[in-house]
């Protein structure tokens, strides 16, 4: 996304690098003011709610201005870099302006509605959200608290819908706060979480002398202000963690979850894994139990296609999917992500192995693209790698089922009439009960278990 400012200067705007994303955090700049850039050159790395993504510039020129510092969250559609495409000499970089003290009023610190950032340039106040800081800024945060519920009565509210983001609206709903009665402190009149908390803070009665001006009632200090930094660490909720939290809440309170369990002898499957590792068709590929579990789930879906569906609330329809985009839950340094293998039902076992290997490697490197995490239909989560027996997994939003795989352990098991040590695991299948009834869910889980107990069924049932 670009816009023209001066005749020779182009502005590159923060693009929507995923479906419907509204903001992204600038993690790292790869260029500085005065650098020459070429069409397609990566100029920065940003983190969205879904992944870290590198952004290429779409033209040649010289960097005139970096609009935001690293660590700044920028709304989609906001210009983040200006490039002189005339081919002339670059301007001398202006020295970075020192950060304004938090005690300076906003109207003095920002005479033109701009906040000093990189190389002395600013941004529209409504375009960014800065990392929360500790220390002196606590005093600034107290100002809106004195307004919300403690100061003089606000003017009659306009009959417009108060401006607030969905998480803030949910917080207000949970706390029983009417947003129309909350005084906003955010840019452009947006209500923040602090405003909502301040609105429910208890007030203390104040005895005033006759004729004296009303004394300001100090707001109770929020809990975060007095925490012991030596005993606690507070981490801002953002990026992948923020998206995961919102998705899990949305899923848990939208789709009625049902979870079923089965314990199964997977000794033959483990033997097959060892045999495949020696097969030349799998040379250089990742072969592990997850590969055969994924294939078993795909076969079970083929035998029970109704499980591969989604619920369209707006149209009041059940959408049957004739393809399987198989999600694999992956723990990464940035949090839990669920990339998926597109059209997994069409892949041979070696192709599925290659796709799993690429998915895991990309996720660990933090290079999973937003597109790779969209459009999933069912998911596998392997909690067994942590030594856990099983769990009750929450559905990935928009999907119909998720299979949890527990640790594979040597346990006493009745085999051919005798108690023998066998390799055993527990599977758990959670499904959306709007789409999947108990019979269908049970059949899918039983088929997966049957295949893992007798992996030759991968051939006879395929």
TORKOL-4160 file (C-alpha; in steps of 0.2 Angstrom, whole numbers, padded with zeros to 4 digits, m for minus):
462
<pt num="1" X="0000" Y="0000" Z="0000"/>
<pt num="2" X="0008" Y="0017" Z="m0005"/>
<pt num="3" X="0002" Y="0035" Z="m0006"/>
<pt num="4" X="0010" Y="0050" Z="m0014"/>
<pt num="5" X="0015" Y="0065" Z="m0003"/>
<pt num="6" X="0028" Y="0076" Z="m0012"/>
<pt num="7" X="0030" Y="0073" Z="m0030"/>
<pt num="8" X="0045" Y="0062" Z="m0027"/>
<pt num="9" X="0041" Y="0054" Z="m0011"/>
<pt num="10" X="0031" Y="0038" Z="m0008"/>
<pt num="11" X="0023" Y="0032" Z="0008"/>
<pt num="12" X="0022" Y="0013" Z="0011"/>
<pt num="13" X="0007" Y="0009" Z="0022"/>
<pt num="14" X="0006" Y="m0005" Z="0034"/>
<pt num="15" X="m0003" Y="m0019" Z="0024"/>
<pt num="16" X="m0016" Y="m0032" Z="0030"/>
<pt num="17" X="m0004" Y="m0046" Z="0029"/>
<pt num="18" X="m0018" Y="m0058" Z="0035"/>
<pt num="19" X="m0036" Y="m0060" Z="0033"/>
<pt num="20" X="m0045" Y="m0046" Z="0042"/>
<pt num="21" X="m0030" Y="m0041" Z="0053"/>
<pt num="22" X="m0031" Y="m0023" Z="0060"/>
<pt num="23" X="m0014" Y="m0020" Z="0067"/>
<pt num="24" X="0004" Y="m0026" Z="0068"/>
<pt num="25" X="0019" Y="m0023" Z="0079"/>
<pt num="26" X="0035" Y="m0017" Z="0071"/>
<pt num="27" X="0048" Y="m0030" Z="0077"/>
<pt num="28" X="0064" Y="m0024" Z="0068"/>
<pt num="29" X="0069" Y="m0012" Z="0055"/>
<pt num="30" X="0081" Y="m0018" Z="0042"/>
<pt num="31" X="0085" Y="m0001" Z="0034"/>
<pt num="32" X="0089" Y="0017" Z="0041"/>
<pt num="33" X="0086" Y="0034" Z="0034"/>
<pt num="34" X="0097" Y="0037" Z="0019"/>
<pt num="35" X="0098" Y="0019" Z="0014"/>
<pt num="36" X="0095" Y="0015" Z="m0004"/>
<pt num="37" X="0081" Y="0002" Z="m0006"/>
<pt num="38" X="0076" Y="m0008" Z="m0022"/>
<pt num="39" X="0059" Y="m0015" Z="m0027"/>
<pt num="40" X="0055" Y="m0031" Z="m0017"/>
<pt num="41" X="0069" Y="m0028" Z="m0003"/>
<pt num="42" X="0063" Y="m0032" Z="0014"/>
<pt num="43" X="0063" Y="m0016" Z="0025"/>
<pt num="44" X="0056" Y="m0023" Z="0041"/>
<pt num="45" X="0048" Y="m0037" Z="0051"/>
<pt num="46" X="0031" Y="m0036" Z="0059"/>
<pt num="47" X="0022" Y="m0047" Z="0071"/>
<pt num="48" X="0003" Y="m0048" Z="0068"/>
<pt num="49" X="m0009" Y="m0058" Z="0079"/>
<pt num="50" X="m0005" Y="m0073" Z="0069"/>
<pt num="51" X="0013" Y="m0073" Z="0064"/>
<pt num="52" X="0029" Y="m0063" Z="0061"/>
<pt num="53" X="0030" Y="m0057" Z="0043"/>
<pt num="54" X="0044" Y="m0048" Z="0033"/>
<pt num="55" X="0038" Y="m0033" Z="0023"/>
<pt num="56" X="0046" Y="m0029" Z="0006"/>
<pt num="57" X="0045" Y="m0012" Z="m0002"/>
<pt num="58" X="0037" Y="m0011" Z="m0019"/>
<pt num="59" X="0048" Y="0002" Z="m0027"/>
<pt num="60" X="0066" Y="0009" Z="m0029"/>
<pt num="61" X="0072" Y="0024" Z="m0020"/>
<pt num="62" X="0081" Y="0031" Z="m0004"/>
<pt num="63" X="0073" Y="0030" Z="0013"/>
<pt num="64" X="0067" Y="0048" Z="0018"/>
<pt num="65" X="0059" Y="0044" Z="0034"/>
<pt num="66" X="0055" Y="0029" Z="0046"/>
<pt num="67" X="0038" Y="0034" Z="0054"/>
<pt num="68" X="0038" Y="0022" Z="0069"/>
<pt num="69" X="0051" Y="0015" Z="0081"/>
<pt num="70" X="0053" Y="m0004" Z="0084"/>
<pt num="71" X="0041" Y="m0010" Z="0097"/>
<pt num="72" X="0027" Y="0001" Z="0091"/>
<pt num="73" X="0010" Y="m0007" Z="0086"/>
<pt num="74" X="0003" Y="0002" Z="0070"/>
<pt num="75" X="m0014" Y="0001" Z="0063"/>
<pt num="76" X="m0016" Y="m0007" Z="0046"/>
<pt num="77" X="m0017" Y="0007" Z="0033"/>
<pt num="78" X="m0005" Y="0019" Z="0042"/>
<pt num="79" X="0011" Y="0025" Z="0033"/>
<pt num="80" X="0026" Y="0017" Z="0041"/>
<pt num="81" X="0040" Y="0023" Z="0029"/>
<pt num="82" X="0043" Y="0036" Z="0016"/>
<pt num="83" X="0054" Y="0034" Z="0001"/>
<pt num="84" X="0061" Y="0047" Z="m0011"/>
<pt num="85" X="0060" Y="0039" Z="m0028"/>
<pt num="86" X="0067" Y="0053" Z="m0038"/>
<pt num="87" X="0085" Y="0046" Z="m0037"/>
<pt num="88" X="0092" Y="0062" Z="m0028"/>
<pt num="89" X="0103" Y="0062" Z="m0013"/>
<pt num="90" X="0095" Y="0057" Z="0004"/>
<pt num="91" X="0092" Y="0070" Z="0017"/>
<pt num="92" X="0103" Y="0070" Z="0032"/>
<pt num="93" X="0095" Y="0060" Z="0046"/>
<pt num="94" X="0088" Y="0071" Z="0060"/>
<pt num="95" X="0094" Y="0067" Z="0077"/>
<pt num="96" X="0081" Y="0057" Z="0087"/>
<pt num="97" X="0071" Y="0068" Z="0098"/>
<pt num="98" X="0072" Y="0064" Z="0117"/>
<pt num="99" X="0056" Y="0056" Z="0124"/>
<pt num="100" X="0045" Y="0070" Z="0132"/>
<pt num="101" X="0043" Y="0068" Z="0151"/>
<pt num="102" X="0027" Y="0060" Z="0156"/>
<pt num="103" X="0022" Y="0075" Z="0166"/>
<pt num="104" X="0021" Y="0087" Z="0151"/>
<pt num="105" X="0003" Y="0089" Z="0145"/>
<pt num="106" X="m0001" Y="0081" Z="0129"/>
<pt num="107" X="m0005" Y="0098" Z="0121"/>
<pt num="108" X="0012" Y="0104" Z="0125"/>
<pt num="109" X="0022" Y="0088" Z="0120"/>
<pt num="110" X="0012" Y="0087" Z="0104"/>
<pt num="111" X="0009" Y="0104" Z="0097"/>
<pt num="112" X="0004" Y="0096" Z="0080"/>
<pt num="113" X="m0004" Y="0080" Z="0086"/>
<pt num="114" X="0012" Y="0070" Z="0083"/>
<pt num="115" X="0023" Y="0060" Z="0095"/>
<pt num="116" X="0042" Y="0060" Z="0093"/>
<pt num="117" X="0048" Y="0044" Z="0087"/>
<pt num="118" X="0063" Y="0038" Z="0075"/>
<pt num="119" X="0074" Y="0052" Z="0068"/>
<pt num="120" X="0063" Y="0066" Z="0075"/>
<pt num="121" X="0048" Y="0062" Z="0065"/>
<pt num="122" X="0030" Y="0059" Z="0072"/>
<pt num="123" X="0014" Y="0050" Z="0068"/>
<pt num="124" X="m0004" Y="0053" Z="0070"/>
<pt num="125" X="m0009" Y="0051" Z="0088"/>
<pt num="126" X="m0023" Y="0039" Z="0083"/>
<pt num="127" X="m0012" Y="0028" Z="0073"/>
<pt num="128" X="m0002" Y="0019" Z="0086"/>
<pt num="129" X="m0002" Y="0010" Z="0103"/>
<pt num="130" X="0014" Y="0011" Z="0113"/>
<pt num="131" X="0021" Y="m0002" Z="0124"/>
<pt num="132" X="0016" Y="0000" Z="0142"/>
<pt num="133" X="0029" Y="0008" Z="0153"/>
<pt num="134" X="0032" Y="0008" Z="0172"/>
<pt num="135" X="0037" Y="0022" Z="0183"/>
<pt num="136" X="0032" Y="0040" Z="0181"/>
<pt num="137" X="0018" Y="0036" Z="0169"/>
<pt num="138" X="0007" Y="0029" Z="0183"/>
<pt num="139" X="0003" Y="0047" Z="0188"/>
<pt num="140" X="m0003" Y="0050" Z="0170"/>
<pt num="141" X="m0014" Y="0035" Z="0170"/>
<pt num="142" X="m0022" Y="0042" Z="0186"/>
<pt num="143" X="m0029" Y="0057" Z="0177"/>
<pt num="144" X="m0043" Y="0048" Z="0168"/>
<pt num="145" X="m0047" Y="0038" Z="0183"/>
<pt num="146" X="m0051" Y="0054" Z="0192"/>
<pt num="147" X="m0064" Y="0058" Z="0179"/>
<pt num="148" X="m0072" Y="0041" Z="0178"/>
<pt num="149" X="m0084" Y="0041" Z="0192"/>
<pt num="150" X="m0075" Y="0053" Z="0203"/>
<pt num="151" X="m0075" Y="0070" Z="0195"/>
<pt num="152" X="m0090" Y="0082" Z="0190"/>
<pt num="153" X="m0104" Y="0074" Z="0180"/>
<pt num="154" X="m0100" Y="0072" Z="0162"/>
<pt num="155" X="m0111" Y="0081" Z="0149"/>
<pt num="156" X="m0126" Y="0072" Z="0142"/>
<pt num="157" X="m0120" Y="0058" Z="0132"/>
<pt num="158" X="m0122" Y="0058" Z="0113"/>
<pt num="159" X="m0133" Y="0045" Z="0106"/>
<pt num="160" X="m0118" Y="0037" Z="0097"/>
<pt num="161" X="m0111" Y="0020" Z="0101"/>
<pt num="162" X="m0096" Y="0022" Z="0112"/>
<pt num="163" X="m0079" Y="0019" Z="0104"/>
<pt num="164" X="m0071" Y="0003" Z="0111"/>
<pt num="165" X="m0062" Y="m0012" Z="0105"/>
<pt num="166" X="m0071" Y="m0029" Z="0107"/>
<pt num="167" X="m0060" Y="m0035" Z="0122"/>
<pt num="168" X="m0064" Y="m0019" Z="0131"/>
<pt num="169" X="m0083" Y="m0021" Z="0127"/>
<pt num="170" X="m0082" Y="m0038" Z="0134"/>
<pt num="171" X="m0073" Y="m0032" Z="0150"/>
<pt num="172" X="m0086" Y="m0019" Z="0152"/>
<pt num="173" X="m0100" Y="m0032" Z="0150"/>
<pt num="174" X="m0092" Y="m0044" Z="0162"/>
<pt num="175" X="m0090" Y="m0030" Z="0175"/>
<pt num="176" X="m0108" Y="m0023" Z="0172"/>
<pt num="177" X="m0101" Y="m0006" Z="0166"/>
<pt num="178" X="m0112" Y="0005" Z="0154"/>
<pt num="179" X="m0099" Y="0011" Z="0141"/>
<pt num="180" X="m0110" Y="0026" Z="0138"/>
<pt num="181" X="m0106" Y="0032" Z="0155"/>
<pt num="182" X="m0087" Y="0030" Z="0154"/>
<pt num="183" X="m0076" Y="0045" Z="0150"/>
<pt num="184" X="m0064" Y="0039" Z="0137"/>
<pt num="185" X="m0045" Y="0043" Z="0138"/>
<pt num="186" X="m0039" Y="0035" Z="0122"/>
<pt num="187" X="m0035" Y="0043" Z="0106"/>
<pt num="188" X="m0050" Y="0049" Z="0096"/>
<pt num="189" X="m0061" Y="0046" Z="0111"/>
<pt num="190" X="m0058" Y="0027" Z="0112"/>
<pt num="191" X="m0062" Y="0019" Z="0129"/>
<pt num="192" X="m0048" Y="0009" Z="0136"/>
<pt num="193" X="m0047" Y="m0005" Z="0149"/>
<pt num="194" X="m0041" Y="0007" Z="0161"/>
<pt num="195" X="m0056" Y="0018" Z="0159"/>
<pt num="196" X="m0067" Y="0003" Z="0162"/>
<pt num="197" X="m0058" Y="m0002" Z="0178"/>
<pt num="198" X="m0058" Y="0016" Z="0184"/>
<pt num="199" X="m0077" Y="0017" Z="0181"/>
<pt num="200" X="m0080" Y="0003" Z="0193"/>
<pt num="201" X="m0067" Y="0009" Z="0206"/>
<pt num="202" X="m0076" Y="0013" Z="0223"/>
<pt num="203" X="m0077" Y="0031" Z="0228"/>
<pt num="204" X="m0074" Y="0038" Z="0245"/>
<pt num="205" X="m0085" Y="0051" Z="0253"/>
<pt num="206" X="m0076" Y="0068" Z="0255"/>
<pt num="207" X="m0082" Y="0081" Z="0267"/>
<pt num="208" X="m0080" Y="0099" Z="0260"/>
<pt num="209" X="m0079" Y="0115" Z="0268"/>
<pt num="210" X="m0093" Y="0127" Z="0264"/>
<pt num="211" X="m0089" Y="0138" Z="0249"/>
<pt num="212" X="m0073" Y="0128" Z="0245"/>
<pt num="213" X="m0069" Y="0121" Z="0229"/>
<pt num="214" X="m0073" Y="0102" Z="0227"/>
<pt num="215" X="m0057" Y="0093" Z="0232"/>
<pt num="216" X="m0051" Y="0080" Z="0220"/>
<pt num="217" X="m0054" Y="0062" Z="0227"/>
<pt num="218" X="m0038" Y="0051" Z="0224"/>
<pt num="219" X="m0043" Y="0036" Z="0214"/>
<pt num="220" X="m0038" Y="0019" Z="0222"/>
<pt num="221" X="m0022" Y="0013" Z="0215"/>
<pt num="222" X="m0024" Y="m0001" Z="0202"/>
<pt num="223" X="m0017" Y="m0017" Z="0207"/>
<pt num="224" X="m0004" Y="m0017" Z="0194"/>
<pt num="225" X="0004" Y="m0001" Z="0201"/>
<pt num="226" X="0009" Y="m0009" Z="0218"/>
<pt num="227" X="0015" Y="m0026" Z="0212"/>
<pt num="228" X="0032" Y="m0032" Z="0218"/>
<pt num="229" X="0043" Y="m0033" Z="0203"/>
<pt num="230" X="0055" Y="m0044" Z="0212"/>
<pt num="231" X="0042" Y="m0057" Z="0215"/>
<pt num="232" X="0031" Y="m0055" Z="0199"/>
<pt num="233" X="0034" Y="m0051" Z="0181"/>
<pt num="234" X="0020" Y="m0044" Z="0170"/>
<pt num="235" X="0020" Y="m0047" Z="0152"/>
<pt num="236" X="0010" Y="m0037" Z="0140"/>
<pt num="237" X="m0003" Y="m0048" Z="0131"/>
<pt num="238" X="m0001" Y="m0045" Z="0112"/>
<pt num="239" X="0003" Y="m0054" Z="0096"/>
<pt num="240" X="0000" Y="m0072" Z="0095"/>
<pt num="241" X="m0004" Y="m0074" Z="0113"/>
<pt num="242" X="m0017" Y="m0061" Z="0112"/>
<pt num="243" X="m0025" Y="m0069" Z="0097"/>
<pt num="244" X="m0024" Y="m0086" Z="0105"/>
<pt num="245" X="m0033" Y="m0080" Z="0120"/>
<pt num="246" X="m0047" Y="m0072" Z="0110"/>
<pt num="247" X="m0049" Y="m0087" Z="0099"/>
<pt num="248" X="m0050" Y="m0099" Z="0113"/>
<pt num="249" X="m0063" Y="m0088" Z="0123"/>
<pt num="250" X="m0073" Y="m0087" Z="0107"/>
<pt num="251" X="m0072" Y="m0105" Z="0103"/>
<pt num="252" X="m0076" Y="m0111" Z="0121"/>
<pt num="253" X="m0091" Y="m0100" Z="0123"/>
<pt num="254" X="m0098" Y="m0102" Z="0105"/>
<pt num="255" X="m0096" Y="m0120" Z="0100"/>
<pt num="256" X="m0103" Y="m0133" Z="0113"/>
<pt num="257" X="m0089" Y="m0145" Z="0116"/>
<pt num="258" X="m0090" Y="m0163" Z="0119"/>
<pt num="259" X="m0074" Y="m0174" Z="0122"/>
<pt num="260" X="m0073" Y="m0192" Z="0121"/>
<pt num="261" X="m0058" Y="m0203" Z="0126"/>
<pt num="262" X="m0051" Y="m0220" Z="0121"/>
<pt num="263" X="m0035" Y="m0230" Z="0126"/>
<pt num="264" X="m0027" Y="m0240" Z="0113"/>
<pt num="265" X="m0013" Y="m0252" Z="0110"/>
<pt num="266" X="m0001" Y="m0244" Z="0097"/>
<pt num="267" X="0013" Y="m0257" Z="0098"/>
<pt num="268" X="0011" Y="m0262" Z="0080"/>
<pt num="269" X="0010" Y="m0243" Z="0074"/>
<pt num="270" X="0027" Y="m0240" Z="0083"/>
<pt num="271" X="0035" Y="m0255" Z="0075"/>
<pt num="272" X="0029" Y="m0248" Z="0058"/>
<pt num="273" X="0037" Y="m0231" Z="0062"/>
<pt num="274" X="0053" Y="m0240" Z="0064"/>
<pt num="275" X="0051" Y="m0249" Z="0048"/>
<pt num="276" X="0047" Y="m0234" Z="0038"/>
<pt num="277" X="0063" Y="m0225" Z="0045"/>
<pt num="278" X="0073" Y="m0238" Z="0035"/>
<pt num="279" X="0062" Y="m0237" Z="0019"/>
<pt num="280" X="0071" Y="m0228" Z="0005"/>
<pt num="281" X="0055" Y="m0219" Z="0001"/>
<pt num="282" X="0056" Y="m0209" Z="0017"/>
<pt num="283" X="0075" Y="m0205" Z="0016"/>
<pt num="284" X="0078" Y="m0188" Z="0023"/>
<pt num="285" X="0060" Y="m0186" Z="0029"/>
<pt num="286" X="0053" Y="m0185" Z="0047"/>
<pt num="287" X="0045" Y="m0201" Z="0052"/>
<pt num="288" X="0037" Y="m0202" Z="0069"/>
<pt num="289" X="0021" Y="m0208" Z="0077"/>
<pt num="290" X="0012" Y="m0191" Z="0073"/>
<pt num="291" X="0014" Y="m0196" Z="0054"/>
<pt num="292" X="0004" Y="m0211" Z="0056"/>
<pt num="293" X="m0009" Y="m0203" Z="0068"/>
<pt num="294" X="m0012" Y="m0190" Z="0055"/>
<pt num="295" X="m0014" Y="m0202" Z="0041"/>
<pt num="296" X="m0026" Y="m0212" Z="0053"/>
<pt num="297" X="m0037" Y="m0197" Z="0056"/>
<pt num="298" X="m0038" Y="m0193" Z="0037"/>
<pt num="299" X="m0044" Y="m0211" Z="0034"/>
<pt num="300" X="m0057" Y="m0209" Z="0048"/>
<pt num="301" X="m0063" Y="m0193" Z="0040"/>
<pt num="302" X="m0064" Y="m0201" Z="0023"/>
<pt num="303" X="m0075" Y="m0215" Z="0031"/>
<pt num="304" X="m0085" Y="m0202" Z="0041"/>
<pt num="305" X="m0085" Y="m0186" Z="0030"/>
<pt num="306" X="m0099" Y="m0178" Z="0039"/>
<pt num="307" X="m0087" Y="m0174" Z="0053"/>
<pt num="308" X="m0077" Y="m0162" Z="0042"/>
<pt num="309" X="m0089" Y="m0147" Z="0042"/>
<pt num="310" X="m0091" Y="m0130" Z="0049"/>
<pt num="311" X="m0106" Y="m0120" Z="0056"/>
<pt num="312" X="m0112" Y="m0104" Z="0047"/>
<pt num="313" X="m0121" Y="m0094" Z="0060"/>
<pt num="314" X="m0126" Y="m0080" Z="0048"/>
<pt num="315" X="m0133" Y="m0092" Z="0035"/>
<pt num="316" X="m0139" Y="m0105" Z="0047"/>
<pt num="317" X="m0131" Y="m0118" Z="0037"/>
<pt num="318" X="m0119" Y="m0133" Z="0040"/>
<pt num="319" X="m0105" Y="m0132" Z="0027"/>
<pt num="320" X="m0098" Y="m0149" Z="0023"/>
<pt num="321" X="m0080" Y="m0148" Z="0017"/>
<pt num="322" X="m0074" Y="m0160" Z="0003"/>
<pt num="323" X="m0056" Y="m0156" Z="0007"/>
<pt num="324" X="m0046" Y="m0158" Z="0023"/>
<pt num="325" X="m0034" Y="m0144" Z="0029"/>
<pt num="326" X="m0026" Y="m0153" Z="0043"/>
<pt num="327" X="m0020" Y="m0142" Z="0057"/>
<pt num="328" X="m0006" Y="m0146" Z="0068"/>
<pt num="329" X="m0005" Y="m0137" Z="0085"/>
<pt num="330" X="0013" Y="m0130" Z="0087"/>
<pt num="331" X="0021" Y="m0122" Z="0102"/>
<pt num="332" X="0033" Y="m0108" Z="0097"/>
<pt num="333" X="0043" Y="m0095" Z="0107"/>
<pt num="334" X="0029" Y="m0083" Z="0102"/>
<pt num="335" X="0015" Y="m0094" Z="0108"/>
<pt num="336" X="0003" Y="m0107" Z="0101"/>
<pt num="337" X="0000" Y="m0107" Z="0083"/>
<pt num="338" X="m0010" Y="m0119" Z="0072"/>
<pt num="339" X="m0004" Y="m0120" Z="0054"/>
<pt num="340" X="m0012" Y="m0132" Z="0043"/>
<pt num="341" X="m0008" Y="m0144" Z="0028"/>
<pt num="342" X="m0019" Y="m0139" Z="0014"/>
<pt num="343" X="m0028" Y="m0153" Z="0005"/>
<pt num="344" X="m0020" Y="m0166" Z="0016"/>
<pt num="345" X="m0032" Y="m0180" Z="0010"/>
<pt num="346" X="m0024" Y="m0180" Z="m0007"/>
<pt num="347" X="m0006" Y="m0183" Z="0000"/>
<pt num="348" X="0003" Y="m0199" Z="0000"/>
<pt num="349" X="0012" Y="m0205" Z="0016"/>
<pt num="350" X="0029" Y="m0198" Z="0010"/>
<pt num="351" X="0021" Y="m0182" Z="0004"/>
<pt num="352" X="0012" Y="m0180" Z="0021"/>
<pt num="353" X="0029" Y="m0183" Z="0030"/>
<pt num="354" X="0037" Y="m0169" Z="0020"/>
<pt num="355" X="0023" Y="m0157" Z="0023"/>
<pt num="356" X="0023" Y="m0161" Z="0042"/>
<pt num="357" X="0042" Y="m0158" Z="0042"/>
<pt num="358" X="0041" Y="m0142" Z="0033"/>
<pt num="359" X="0027" Y="m0136" Z="0044"/>
<pt num="360" X="0036" Y="m0139" Z="0060"/>
<pt num="361" X="0052" Y="m0132" Z="0055"/>
<pt num="362" X="0044" Y="m0116" Z="0048"/>
<pt num="363" X="0034" Y="m0114" Z="0065"/>
<pt num="364" X="0050" Y="m0116" Z="0076"/>
<pt num="365" X="0059" Y="m0103" Z="0065"/>
<pt num="366" X="0044" Y="m0091" Z="0068"/>
<pt num="367" X="0041" Y="m0090" Z="0049"/>
<pt num="368" X="0024" Y="m0097" Z="0048"/>
<pt num="369" X="0014" Y="m0086" Z="0036"/>
<pt num="370" X="m0004" Y="m0080" Z="0040"/>
<pt num="371" X="m0011" Y="m0090" Z="0025"/>
<pt num="372" X="m0004" Y="m0106" Z="0032"/>
<pt num="373" X="m0015" Y="m0103" Z="0048"/>
<pt num="374" X="m0031" Y="m0100" Z="0039"/>
<pt num="375" X="m0044" Y="m0112" Z="0032"/>
<pt num="376" X="m0041" Y="m0127" Z="0044"/>
<pt num="377" X="m0055" Y="m0140" Z="0045"/>
<pt num="378" X="m0048" Y="m0152" Z="0059"/>
<pt num="379" X="m0033" Y="m0151" Z="0070"/>
<pt num="380" X="m0021" Y="m0163" Z="0080"/>
<pt num="381" X="m0013" Y="m0158" Z="0096"/>
<pt num="382" X="0001" Y="m0169" Z="0102"/>
<pt num="383" X="0002" Y="m0166" Z="0121"/>
<pt num="384" X="0011" Y="m0183" Z="0123"/>
<pt num="385" X="0028" Y="m0174" Z="0119"/>
<pt num="386" X="0026" Y="m0166" Z="0136"/>
<pt num="387" X="0023" Y="m0183" Z="0145"/>
<pt num="388" X="0005" Y="m0179" Z="0147"/>
<pt num="389" X="m0008" Y="m0194" Z="0146"/>
<pt num="390" X="m0022" Y="m0184" Z="0138"/>
<pt num="391" X="m0032" Y="m0168" Z="0139"/>
<pt num="392" X="m0048" Y="m0160" Z="0134"/>
<pt num="393" X="m0043" Y="m0149" Z="0119"/>
<pt num="394" X="m0052" Y="m0133" Z="0114"/>
<pt num="395" X="m0058" Y="m0132" Z="0096"/>
<pt num="396" X="m0048" Y="m0121" Z="0084"/>
<pt num="397" X="m0062" Y="m0108" Z="0079"/>
<pt num="398" X="m0072" Y="m0113" Z="0064"/>
<pt num="399" X="m0066" Y="m0131" Z="0065"/>
<pt num="400" X="m0077" Y="m0146" Z="0069"/>
<pt num="401" X="m0065" Y="m0157" Z="0079"/>
<pt num="402" X="m0048" Y="m0158" Z="0087"/>
<pt num="403" X="m0039" Y="m0174" Z="0091"/>
<pt num="404" X="m0027" Y="m0174" Z="0107"/>
<pt num="405" X="m0013" Y="m0187" Z="0107"/>
<pt num="406" X="m0006" Y="m0193" Z="0124"/>
<pt num="407" X="0011" Y="m0200" Z="0129"/>
<pt num="408" X="0015" Y="m0217" Z="0122"/>
<pt num="409" X="0020" Y="m0228" Z="0137"/>
<pt num="410" X="0025" Y="m0246" Z="0140"/>
<pt num="411" X="0010" Y="m0253" Z="0151"/>
<pt num="412" X="0003" Y="m0270" Z="0155"/>
<pt num="413" X="m0010" Y="m0274" Z="0143"/>
<pt num="414" X="m0020" Y="m0290" Z="0139"/>
<pt num="415" X="m0014" Y="m0296" Z="0122"/>
<pt num="416" X="m0020" Y="m0313" Z="0115"/>
<pt num="417" X="m0026" Y="m0318" Z="0132"/>
<pt num="418" X="m0011" Y="m0314" Z="0142"/>
<pt num="419" X="m0005" Y="m0299" Z="0151"/>
<pt num="420" X="0010" Y="m0292" Z="0142"/>
<pt num="421" X="0020" Y="m0275" Z="0141"/>
<pt num="422" X="0013" Y="m0265" Z="0127"/>
<pt num="423" X="0015" Y="m0248" Z="0120"/>
<pt num="424" X="m0001" Y="m0239" Z="0125"/>
<pt num="425" X="m0008" Y="m0221" Z="0122"/>
<pt num="426" X="m0024" Y="m0212" Z="0126"/>
<pt num="427" X="m0033" Y="m0202" Z="0112"/>
<pt num="428" X="m0046" Y="m0188" Z="0116"/>
<pt num="429" X="m0057" Y="m0181" Z="0102"/>
<pt num="430" X="m0066" Y="m0164" Z="0106"/>
<pt num="431" X="m0080" Y="m0159" Z="0093"/>
<pt num="432" X="m0093" Y="m0146" Z="0090"/>
<pt num="433" X="m0109" Y="m0154" Z="0096"/>
<pt num="434" X="m0119" Y="m0143" Z="0084"/>
<pt num="435" X="m0111" Y="m0152" Z="0070"/>
<pt num="436" X="m0106" Y="m0168" Z="0077"/>
<pt num="437" X="m0118" Y="m0179" Z="0087"/>
<pt num="438" X="m0111" Y="m0193" Z="0099"/>
<pt num="439" X="m0113" Y="m0207" Z="0087"/>
<pt num="440" X="m0103" Y="m0198" Z="0073"/>
<pt num="441" X="m0089" Y="m0192" Z="0085"/>
<pt num="442" X="m0088" Y="m0210" Z="0093"/>
<pt num="443" X="m0086" Y="m0218" Z="0075"/>
<pt num="444" X="m0072" Y="m0206" Z="0071"/>
<pt num="445" X="m0062" Y="m0209" Z="0087"/>
<pt num="446" X="m0065" Y="m0228" Z="0086"/>
<pt num="447" X="m0059" Y="m0228" Z="0068"/>
<pt num="448" X="m0043" Y="m0219" Z="0073"/>
<pt num="449" X="m0040" Y="m0230" Z="0087"/>
<pt num="450" X="m0043" Y="m0246" Z="0076"/>
<pt num="451" X="m0030" Y="m0240" Z="0063"/>
<pt num="452" X="m0017" Y="m0237" Z="0076"/>
<pt num="453" X="m0020" Y="m0254" Z="0084"/>
<pt num="454" X="m0019" Y="m0262" Z="0067"/>
<pt num="455" X="m0010" Y="m0250" Z="0055"/>
<pt num="456" X="m0014" Y="m0262" Z="0040"/>
<pt num="457" X="m0031" Y="m0254" Z="0040"/>
<pt num="458" X="m0022" Y="m0239" Z="0032"/>
<pt num="459" X="m0022" Y="m0250" Z="0016"/>
<pt num="460" X="m0039" Y="m0259" Z="0018"/>
<pt num="461" X="m0049" Y="m0244" Z="0023"/>
<pt num="462" X="m0040" Y="m0231" Z="0012"/>
